[in-house]
Amino acid sequence: MEEIYIYRGLLLGGRVVGHEGVGAVVKVGEDVENVDVGDVVTTLGGLAFAEYYKTKGCNVARIPSDIDDYTLWISESLACVVNGIRGALIEIVIMSDL
């Protein structure tokens, strides 16, 4: 939404925006074990429209190497659903437990 607010003049421009993106790992911290340099990944959080950005290893998931269309792995849609459910405080009840 940040880019929409900038477009509408509600926030100042001149900043890098974006949340969830897809890209290649160029550097890995010493405690990161779930990805390697060169892996193509999807990320949650960060400045996804930047050329490079740093994020925590727990916010990154490796995309399988046989995938050709990386746009299918942009996690924005899933993040919106998960955050919507969390914000709605939906409780799942199993009918047999009532």
Residue pairs with C-beta under 8 A, 6 or more apart in sequence:
2 11
2 17
3 17
3 18
3 49
5 11
6 12
6 13
6 15
6 17
16 47
16 49
16 50
16 53
17 47
17 49
18 46
18 47
18 48
18 49
18 50
19 44
19 45
19 46
19 48
19 76
19 79
20 42
20 43
20 44
20 45
20 48
20 74
20 75
20 76
20 79
21 42
21 43
21 46
21 48
21 49
21 74
22 40
22 41
22 42
22 43
22 63
22 70
22 71
22 73
22 74
23 40
23 41
23 43
23 48
24 38
24 39
24 40
24 41
25 35
25 36
25 37
25 38
25 39
25 40
25 41
25 60
26 37
26 52
27 37
28 35
28 36
28 37
28 57
29 57
31 57
32 57
33 57
34 57
34 60
34 61
34 62
35 41
35 57
35 60
35 62
39 62
39 63
40 62
40 63
40 65
40 67
40 70
41 60
41 61
41 62
41 63
42 60
42 61
42 63
42 73
42 74
42 75
43 55
43 59
43 60
43 61
43 75
44 55
44 59
44 75
44 79
45 55
45 56
45 59
46 53
46 54
46 55
46 59
47 53
61 75
63 70
63 73
67 73
